[in-house]
């Protein structure tokens, strides 16, 4: 069994939706705001469907895209907490470190600030079963002259590792054109093999 896989009897899609809704409610309650999440119901459903598929077989992760304040970060946190809880139910789990991690793109830069060898990327990637990179596009390049980003290496290696790679998820405020301008057409093409795009859009910012 590959590291990202779970036995089919570990959690149905309905179980996953209930766990996700519970974490989402807790995160929203912690903000102290009265938020109407109804407009994002279809987006949440798509997130859960993507997670369920990636837990039971090698499948794409999600890429949540939309404007600032549309609830993407809250959703990624709830999603990774859901994944971690479900994975811990698997009696065959035996890995070092957290089974799922939600890390900002800027924190990802800090993770590899000392060095950026391919071996270190692979070691860090394979330490987890699900990795969500939040706020993709807000990080600075580690090589400003060549405009090289750590996400570029992670996307390439994850694609190269295939079934041995963890499932990668992300969120971003960028559109397709901005993503290609930042990372290049080659990485944009690889992203299409890694992610299922899910739009997050509300009529007003949920941060207000």
Secondary structure, DSSP 8 states (H G I E B T S, - for coil): --TT---TTS--HHHHHHHHHHHHHHHHHHHT-----GGGHHHHHHHHHHHHHHHHSS--EEEEE-STTSSHHHHHHHHHHHHHHHHHT-TT---SS-SEEEEEHHHHHHHTSS---HHHHHHHHTT-SEEEEEEET-S--SBTTTTB-HHHHHHHHHHHHGGGS-EEEEEES--HHHHHHHH-HHHHHHHHHHEEEEE---SS-TT-
